[in-house]
């Protein structure tokens, strides 16, 4: 009976999905004048998309004391988004420009920008449910001479893969090798921020750690002795 009631309610309610898509979710900018990139937001729906943006600064990313801080005071704006609000007609696109005013960074700055739909009118006489789905882009503003630096150290029974550089690095593939043709996959991937680390469990014995690392511009293979 409960299932029948739920099914009837689903048929009676017409849902209006505030759908959208972003052409990119991660952006890399340098700490140089006029550093900028664009995010194109598409509205595939039959209704206008009312959109607003919000900027957050990420302090101590990837660490236990990480904080995501909303930027509301104009004097604190180091990352600018234009426009901050927009109406995107049905089947149309809108380009949002992100520009950094960060200069001479010692370590990369990390931001998150939320593209958030807001409620418009629902043009239907039936019961309406409007589902709003926000998207968040991740922005890195990096020193021009920035570089990651991976170090592997054992602490107790565990190993820690630490980034002592000043930009983040994304680990895309990780293997423990006893020889060039004797490698086994290690289940770890993801981003390691400056000053942060990931914990590993490695097999016993000598060898080396082989990994594919991406710094936002290119991929490279790294080998660290175990």
N, C-alpha and C positions, 0 to 999 in steps of 0.2 A: 504493500500500500504506500509506504513512504517513497519507494522508488517511482511509483506511478505519479504521485504528487509532484516530486522533483522534476520528472519528465514533462509534466504539464506546465509547470512554472517556466521551464526552459523554453518551451514552445511559445508561451505567452509573452515572454520578455524578449525584445529585440535589442541586441547589444550593438553599440556603435564603438568600434575599436579605433582609438586614435593612433593609427599605425604610422611609422616613419622609419627611415633607415639613414645611417651615416656612411659616407664613403670611406672614412678611416676612423679608427678608435684610438690610435697611438700616434703621437706627433713628437718629433725631435727638432728642437730649435737650438741655435748657437747664441752665446751671449755677446752678440754683435749688434750694432745699430740696425734697426729696421728688420730684425729677424722675424719672419712671419710664415704662416702656412694657413691653408683654408680647409674647412670642413664643409662638405656639401650635404645638406639635409634634404631628403626626398619625401614627399607626401603622396603615397599611392592611393589614398582614400578618396571617397566621393564628397567629403566635407573639408572645409578649410581647416588647416592645422594652426592652432594658436600656440606659439612657442616662446619660451623665455629661457635665458641662460643663467647659470649660477657658477661662480668661481670658488674653488677651494684650494688652499695651500696644504701640502702634505709635509708635516714636520717629522723627522726621524723615520723615513719610510723603511719598511721591512724590519723594524726593530720593536722590542716589547713596548717602548714608550711612544710608538707612532701616534700622531694626532692629525686629524683632518679638520682644518680650520676654515670656516667660511670667511670669505673676504667681502666685507660690507662697507668699509671706510675707503673713500676714494684715494686718500693718501697712501694706502697700503697696496694699491693696484700696481703690480709688477708684470701682470699678464692682462692684456686687454682683449676683449671680444667685441666685434662689431658685425652686425647689430646685436644689441643685448636682447631685443624682442623682435618677433616677426610674425606675420600671418602668411602662411604658405598656401596658395590656392590648391584645389584638388588636382592631382596629377602633375604638380609642379615641383621645382627645386629652389632652394635658397642657399647661397654661399655665405658662410660665416668666417670672417677673418680673425685669426688669433695672432696677436703680436706681442712679443716680449720686450720689456724695457730693462731687463736684467743686464748688468755689465760687470765684467771682470770677476766672475765667480770663482771661488776656490773649490767649490763642489757643486754638482748639479742641483738645480731647484726642481721640485716636482709639484705639479698642479693637477687637479681634476676639474673638468668643466662639464657641468650637467646641462643637457638639452632636455628641457622639461615641458611637455604639453600641458596646457591649462584648458579648463573647461570652456567650450563654446556652446552654442545652441544645438540641441538635438532635434532635428526636423522630422519628427514622427509623432503620430497620435497615440501610438501604443506605448506600453511601459518601456522606458529606455534605461539601459545600463551602459554608461560610457566608461571604457577601460583605458586608463592613461598609463602609458609605458614610457618611462624616462630612460635616456641613454647617457652614459658618462664617458667622456674621452680623457685619456691619460696623456699629459704633456710633460716632456722633459726639456728643461733649458740647461744646456751643458757648456762648460768651459771649452774654449777653442782648442786647448791642448789637453783636453780631458782623456783619461784612460782608465780602464779597470785593471785591477791587479789581483789575481786569484792566488790564494795560499791554502795549503792543506796541512792540517795539524791534528794530532791525536790527543784526545782528552778522555782519559779513562778507557772505556771500551768503545767509544765512539770517535768518529772523525768529523772534523768541521771544515767545510769549504767556505772560506771567508774572502770577501772582496775588500781589499785595503786601498783600492783606487778612489777616484773622485767622480766616476760615473757608474751607472748600473750596467749589469751584464745579464743577458738572458741565456740560460743553459738549455740547450735543445736536445742534446744527446749525451749520455754519460755511460762509460764502460770502464771496467777494471780489467787490465790486461796483465798477464804473466809473461807474454811474449806477443809479437806482432800478430800471430795467427791464433792466439789463445786469449780471447776477450769475452767477457760476459757482461750483459746489460745490467746497469744499476738503476732501479726505479726512482729517478729523481730528475726533475726539470723545473723550470720557472726562473724568476728574476731574482738576482742578488744585488741589493742596493749597497752603496758605499758604507762600510762599517758593519754591514750585516753578514749573516752566514746561514748556511744550510747544514743540517746534521746528516751524516752518512753512516751506514753500516756496511763495511767492506769485508770481503773474505780474508781469511788468515793468509799470511805469507807476503813475500815481496812481489812487487810489480809496479805498475804505474796507472794513474787515472787518465783516461783519454776522453776528452769532451769537446763538443761543438759549442762555441760561444759566439753570441751576437751582440754587438755594441750599439746597434741602431743604424750603423752604416754598412758594416760588412760582417761576415761570419769567418771564424778562424778556428783551427784545431789547436787545443792546448793539451799538453801532457805534464802531469805532476807526479813526481815519484812518491811511492807509498812505502 
